[in-house]
Amino acid sequence: MMQWPETPRMSPPLQPHTAKYAWSTIGRASPPKRAAEERVADFREIYREFDDATVRAQAARCIQCPKPGCVQACPLNNRIPEWLALTAQGDFLGAAALSRSTSNMPEICSRVCPQEKLCEGSCILTAKTDAVAIGAVERFINEYAFRHGVLELVQAPPNGRRVAVVGSGPGGLACADELAKLGYGVTVFESQLIPGGLLVNGIPAFKLEKSVVERRVDLLARRGVEFRLGVKVGWDVSFEALGEKYAAIFLGVGAQKPKPLDIPGANLRGIVDALPFLIQKNVDSPLVEGEPIEVRGKRVVVLGGGDTAMDCLRTALRSGAAEVSCVYRRDLANMPGSRKEYANAVEEGARFLFLTNPTEIAGNANGDVVEVRCTRMELGAPDASGRRKPRAVPNSDFAIAVDLVLVAYGFDPISWPEGSRFAQIEVDDWDGLKVDANQMTSLAGVFAGGDSVRGPSLVVHAVRDGRRAAAGMHRWIEEQVTA
């Protein structure tokens, strides 16, 4: 039997605590979170949504300041105070529509963005109390809209032009969405057999369930976007072949080449890069490449302090590791990873060794890793980036017994094949693709965004790049037509 969406309803008027000083009478609430001992037994999302009354009360904490720092801190300049006001009034669908007006995947960004560093970190309330729970409200209103089946499926009239999007990560999906709205025939090329890029391959399901990404991809497909999977542009399809069929190209290929572990013993058996490990443990597909990475019952050490390291720690715990430790050469204050993810990892049983630098990996006679040799560190003067530079503490060497080492030192761009026109695109000092203000590369008609341009960064940055590139592509194509 067909399941019809439930009828949207307006909640009753909120009580007098919606006044400007509601923040002083209503404390910040966090969304419900499953207990650590329950959630480490599966890969399901750990957070749940607010109920109607709680989300309205939390939205009412916003004081509607005239120069909202949350908007400025959001890479998408989301209209946060406006949709918080509508949420407080009970107009959840109106709030969700405003949210979607500036973001192509708010239901995803609300789950994976480090709000404490962006919108919530710039909330004016932090001067006196806790920030508004912006991320949790954003998730609620957009899930509410999905449940009520109100997302727009109207296709724009075709304009007769076709464009290619290479990569189906957040940048590619956002670019495809914007171009489809303008009437373009959009084809998305994805080298993997599952669309979504790192949204499905890299971000574990306990942060972002795969069904959420699948739903967004399905929405684009129903809007007319074509997905060609298992096609590696630059290898299977040349630049020239794309140029014959498409008016412009967007490259959202990411940066997935792991930074090397440059210490003695790096080639021992039992040392694994972060991304292959995450893909194998988080993607439910028989087509995942590589030998099985056995974790159960093992002592696991993760090297690095970013969000990928947090994902590795929490994935290893769910995969049955006996012990899971993170080794990071700076302190917590200087660790780049999300504080929320750090707290979740600690709750779930991960151990952190800060101010600890691995200097050598030791193995046994069979070539298997058996220990990580480390040196204690202390923080000296700030480096060029403003972060205090770590330095070794004399005579502080020690070792950690280990069965598996996961290297999460970040990623670099993957090079195009020699001879490809794509390999002629100008790059910066770290091999990232250079782009102009319209996101166009040095190859006319070829645009780019996301990690392949800026380096490993946030989903919301990739979405912003994809939106900018779509606008730039449209302007460029129009200029070619009228020239």
C-alpha positions in Angstrom: 0.0 0.0 0.0 1.3 3.5 -0.9 2.5 5.5 2.1 1.3 9.1 1.7 3.3 11.8 3.5 1.7 12.9 6.7 -0.2 16.2 6.5 2.0 19.2 7.6 0.7 20.9 10.6 1.4 24.2 12.3 2.3 23.9 15.9 0.3 26.0 18.4 1.8 29.4 19.3 4.9 29.4 21.4 4.5 30.7 25.0 5.8 34.1 26.2 9.4 32.8 26.5 9.8 33.7 22.8 10.7 37.2 23.9 14.1 38.6 23.2 15.5 37.4 26.5 14.3 33.8 26.1 18.0 32.7 26.1 18.2 33.7 29.8 15.3 31.5 30.8 15.8 28.6 28.4 19.1 26.7 28.6 20.7 25.2 25.6 19.7 21.6 24.9 21.7 19.1 23.0 19.9 16.6 20.7 19.3 13.2 22.2 22.4 10.9 21.9 22.5 7.2 22.3 24.6 5.8 25.2 28.2 5.0 24.3 27.9 1.3 25.2 25.0 1.0 22.8 26.3 2.9 19.9 29.8 1.3 19.7 28.0 -2.0 18.9 26.7 -0.6 15.5 27.3 2.0 12.8 24.0 3.8 13.1 23.9 7.6 13.7 24.4 8.4 17.4 22.2 11.6 17.5 18.5 11.8 17.3 16.2 14.8 16.5 14.6 17.2 18.9 10.9 16.9 19.4 8.6 19.8 18.2 8.4 21.6 21.5 12.1 21.4 22.2 13.2 22.6 18.7 10.9 25.6 19.0 12.2 26.5 22.4 15.8 26.1 21.2 15.1 28.3 18.2 13.5 30.9 20.4 16.8 31.4 22.2 18.1 33.4 19.1 18.0 37.1 19.9 17.8 38.1 16.3 20.8 40.4 16.5 21.1 43.0 13.7 24.6 41.8 12.5 24.4 38.1 13.1 27.8 36.6 13.5 26.4 33.1 12.7 25.6 34.2 9.1 29.1 35.7 8.6 30.8 32.6 10.0 28.8 30.2 7.8 30.6 29.6 4.5 27.2 29.6 2.8 26.0 32.7 4.6 22.9 30.7 5.5 19.9 32.8 6.6 20.1 31.4 10.1 18.2 34.0 12.3 15.4 34.0 9.8 14.8 30.3 9.8 15.3 30.1 13.5 12.5 32.7 13.9 10.2 30.7 11.7 11.0 27.5 13.6 10.2 29.2 16.9 6.8 30.1 15.5 6.2 26.5 14.5 6.5 27.1 10.7 8.9 24.3 10.1 8.3 24.0 6.4 8.9 27.7 5.9 12.1 27.5 7.9 13.3 24.5 5.8 12.5 26.3 2.6 14.7 29.3 3.7 17.4 26.8 4.7 17.4 25.2 1.3 17.6 28.6 -0.4 21.3 28.9 0.4 22.3 25.3 0.9 22.0 22.3 -1.5 22.2 19.7 1.3 21.3 21.2 4.7 20.3 17.9 6.0 23.9 16.7 5.5 25.7 19.9 6.6 23.7 19.9 9.8 25.1 16.5 10.6 28.8 16.9 9.6 29.7 20.6 10.0 31.8 21.6 13.0 29.2 24.1 14.1 31.3 24.9 17.2 33.9 26.4 14.9 31.5 28.1 12.5 28.0 29.4 13.1 27.6 28.4 16.8 31.1 29.5 17.6 30.2 33.0 16.4 26.8 33.1 18.2 26.7 36.3 20.2 25.2 34.4 23.2 28.6 32.7 23.8 29.6 36.0 25.5 27.1 35.2 28.3 25.9 31.6 27.9 25.7 28.7 25.5 25.2 29.2 21.8 21.9 28.5 20.0 21.8 24.9 18.9 21.8 25.9 15.2 23.0 22.6 13.8 20.3 20.5 15.6 17.6 22.9 14.5 18.8 22.8 10.9 18.7 19.0 10.9 15.1 19.0 12.4 13.5 21.4 10.0 15.0 19.7 6.9 14.1 16.2 8.1 10.6 17.5 8.8 10.4 18.7 5.2 11.5 15.4 3.8 9.0 13.5 6.0 6.2 15.7 4.6 7.3 15.3 0.9 7.5 19.0 0.1 10.9 19.3 -1.5 10.6 20.8 -5.0 10.8 18.3 -7.8 9.8 20.7 -10.6 12.3 20.5 -13.4 13.5 23.7 -15.1 12.7 24.0 -18.8 15.7 22.5 -20.7 17.9 25.2 -22.1 19.4 22.9 -24.7 23.0 22.8 -23.2 24.8 20.0 -21.5 27.5 20.2 -18.8 29.7 17.6 -17.1 30.4 17.3 -13.4 33.3 15.1 -12.5 33.0 13.6 -9.0 29.8 13.1 -6.9 31.0 14.4 -3.6 29.4 17.5 -2.0 31.0 19.9 -4.4 29.9 18.0 -7.4 26.4 17.4 -6.1 25.9 21.0 -5.2 27.2 22.1 -8.7 24.9 19.6 -10.4 21.9 20.8 -8.4 22.5 24.4 -9.2 23.0 23.8 -12.9 19.9 21.6 -13.1 17.9 24.4 -11.7 19.1 26.6 -14.6 17.8 24.0 -17.2 21.1 22.4 -18.1 21.4 18.7 -18.9 23.8 17.5 -16.2 25.8 14.4 -16.3 27.8 13.4 -13.2 30.8 11.1 -13.7 31.8 9.1 -10.7 34.8 6.7 -10.6 33.2 4.6 -7.9 30.1 2.4 -8.3 28.3 4.2 -5.5 27.6 8.0 -5.8 28.3 10.4 -3.0 32.1 10.6 -2.9 33.6 11.0 0.5 30.0 11.5 1.9 29.7 7.7 1.6 33.3 6.5 1.3 35.0 8.6 4.0 32.4 9.8 6.5 31.3 6.9 8.7 27.6 6.1 9.0 27.5 6.8 12.7 27.9 10.5 11.7 26.0 10.4 8.4 23.9 7.4 7.5 24.2 6.3 3.9 20.5 6.5 3.4 20.7 10.3 3.9 23.1 10.6 1.0 21.2 8.2 -1.1 18.0 10.2 -0.6 19.8 13.4 -1.8 21.3 11.6 -4.9 17.8 10.2 -5.7 16.3 13.7 -5.5 18.9 14.9 -8.0 18.2 12.0 -10.3 14.5 12.7 -10.2 15.3 16.3 -11.2 16.9 15.0 -14.3 20.6 14.7 -13.3 22.3 11.7 -15.0 24.8 9.6 -13.0 27.5 7.6 -14.8 29.2 5.4 -12.3 32.4 3.5 -12.5 33.8 6.0 -15.1 37.3 7.5 -14.3 37.5 10.8 -16.2 41.0 11.4 -17.5 41.6 7.6 -17.8 38.4 6.1 -19.2 37.1 9.4 -20.8 39.4 12.1 -22.1 39.1 15.8 -21.9 38.6 16.0 -25.7 35.7 13.5 -25.5 34.0 15.6 -22.8 34.6 18.8 -24.8 32.8 17.5 -27.8 29.6 16.8 -25.9 29.5 19.3 -23.0 29.6 23.1 -22.9 31.6 23.2 -19.6 33.1 20.9 -17.1 33.3 21.0 -13.3 36.0 19.0 -11.5 35.1 18.0 -8.0 37.6 15.1 -7.7 38.7 15.7 -4.1 42.1 15.0 -2.6 42.5 11.4 -1.7 46.2 10.7 -2.0 47.4 9.9 1.5 50.3 11.9 3.0 53.1 9.5 3.7 54.3 8.2 7.0 57.9 9.4 6.7 59.6 7.6 9.5 61.6 4.3 9.8 59.5 1.2 9.6 56.7 2.8 7.5 56.6 -0.2 5.2 56.0 -2.9 7.8 52.9 -5.1 7.5 50.1 -3.8 9.7 50.4 -0.1 8.7 47.3 1.1 6.8 46.2 4.4 5.4 43.1 5.9 6.9 40.9 6.1 3.8 41.1 2.5 2.6 40.3 1.5 6.2 37.3 3.7 6.4 36.0 2.7 3.1 36.3 -1.0 3.8 34.6 -0.7 7.2 31.9 1.8 6.2 30.8 0.9 2.7 28.5 -2.1 2.4 29.6 -3.3 -1.0 31.3 -6.5 -2.2 33.2 -4.4 -4.7 35.4 -2.6 -2.1 39.0 -3.1 -3.1 41.9 -4.4 -1.0 42.6 -7.2 1.5 40.3 -7.4 4.5 41.7 -5.2 7.3 41.2 -7.2 10.5 40.7 -5.1 13.6 38.9 -7.3 16.1 40.9 -8.0 19.3 43.8 -5.9 18.1 45.6 -2.9 19.7 45.2 0.0 17.3 47.1 3.2 17.1 45.9 6.1 15.0 48.4 8.8 13.9 47.0 12.3 13.4 44.6 14.7 15.1 42.0 15.7 12.4 38.5 14.6 11.8 39.8 11.6 9.7 41.7 10.4 12.8 38.5 10.7 14.9 36.6 8.7 12.3 39.4 6.0 12.4 39.3 5.8 16.2 35.5 5.4 16.4 35.4 3.0 13.5 38.1 0.8 15.0 36.1 0.7 18.3 33.0 -0.4 16.4 35.1 -3.0 14.6 36.0 -4.8 17.8 39.5 -3.4 18.5 40.8 -4.3 22.0 42.5 -0.9 22.5 42.4 2.2 20.4 44.8 5.1 21.0 45.4 8.4 19.1 48.9 9.8 19.0 49.1 13.5 18.2 52.2 15.7 18.5 50.4 18.9 19.7 47.9 19.4 22.6 44.1 19.3 22.5 43.9 23.1 22.1 45.8 22.8 18.9 44.2 19.7 17.5 42.3 20.4 14.3 39.7 17.8 14.8 36.1 18.6 15.9 35.7 18.9 19.7 32.4 17.2 19.4 34.0 14.2 17.7 36.8 14.2 20.2 34.3 14.0 23.0 32.4 11.3 21.3 35.5 9.3 20.8 36.5 9.6 24.5 33.0 8.5 25.6 33.3 5.4 23.3 36.6 4.4 24.8 39.4 6.0 22.7 42.6 7.0 24.5 44.5 10.2 23.5 48.2 10.7 23.8 48.8 14.4 23.2 52.2 16.0 22.8 53.5 12.7 21.5 55.4 12.3 18.3 56.0 8.9 16.6 59.6 8.6 15.5 59.8 4.9 14.4 57.7 1.8 13.8 59.3 -1.4 15.0 58.5 -4.9 13.7 59.1 -8.5 14.4 61.1 -11.1 12.4 58.0 -11.6 10.2 57.8 -8.0 9.2 54.7 -7.3 11.3 54.4 -4.1 13.3 54.8 -4.6 17.1 55.3 -1.1 18.5 55.3 2.6 17.8 58.3 4.4 19.3 57.5 7.9 20.4 59.0 11.1 21.9 57.3 13.4 24.3 56.8 16.9 22.9 56.3 20.5 24.2 55.0 23.5 22.5 57.3 26.3 21.5 56.8 29.6 19.7 54.0 29.9 17.1 54.9 28.9 13.5 53.9 30.8 10.3 50.3 29.6 10.7 50.0 30.9 14.2 50.0 27.5 15.9 52.7 26.8 18.5 55.4 24.6 17.0 56.0 21.3 18.9 59.6 20.4 19.9 61.0 17.2 21.4 61.5 16.9 25.1 65.1 15.5 25.7 65.3 11.9 27.0 61.6 11.3 26.8 61.4 8.3 24.4 58.9 5.5 25.0 57.1 2.8 23.1 53.5 1.7 22.6 52.7 -1.9 21.9 50.5 -2.2 18.8 49.1 -4.6 16.2 47.7 -2.1 13.7 48.7 1.4 12.8 46.2 3.7 11.0 47.8 6.7 9.3 45.6 9.8 9.2 48.0 12.6 8.3 45.8 14.1 5.6 45.6 14.0 1.8 47.0 15.5 -1.4 45.5 15.6 -4.8 45.8 12.6 -7.1 47.7 13.5 -10.3 46.1 13.2 -13.7 47.6 10.8 -16.2 50.6 12.1 -18.2 49.5 13.4 -21.5 46.0 14.3 -20.4 44.8 17.9 -21.0 43.7 17.9 -17.4 47.3 17.5 -16.4 48.0 20.9 -18.0 45.8 22.8 -15.5 47.9 25.2 -13.4 48.4 24.1 -9.9 49.7 25.7 -6.7 52.6 24.7 -4.4 50.7 21.7 -3.0 49.4 20.6 -6.4 45.9 22.0 -5.8 44.1 23.2 -8.9 44.3 27.0 -9.3 41.0 28.7 -9.9 39.8 32.3 -10.5 36.9 34.1 -8.7 34.5 32.1 -10.8 36.2 28.8 -9.9 37.5 28.5 -13.5 40.9 26.8 -13.9 43.5 27.8 -16.5 41.7 25.6 -19.0 38.9 27.6 -20.5 35.5 26.1 -19.7 36.9 23.8 -17.0 35.9 24.8 -13.4 36.9 23.2 -10.1 36.2 23.3 -6.4 36.3 21.4 -3.1 39.4 19.6 -1.8 41.1 19.4 -5.2 41.4 23.2 -5.0 41.6 24.1 -1.3 43.0 20.9 0.2 41.2 18.7 2.6 38.5 20.9 4.1 34.8 20.9 5.2 31.8 19.6 3.3 30.3 23.1 3.5 33.3 24.6 1.8 32.9 22.1 -1.1 29.2 23.0 -1.3 30.1 26.7 -1.5 32.6 26.0 -4.3 30.1 24.0 -6.2 27.5 26.7 -6.1 30.0 29.4 -7.1 31.3 27.2 -10.0 27.8 26.6 -11.3 27.1 30.4 -11.4 30.5 30.9 -13.1 29.8 28.1 -15.6 26.5 29.6 -16.5 28.0 33.1 -17.0 30.8 31.7 -19.1 28.5 29.7 -21.3 26.2 32.6 -21.8 29.3 34.7 -22.8 30.3 32.1 -25.4 26.8 32.1 -26.9 26.6 35.9 -27.2 30.2 36.4 -28.3 
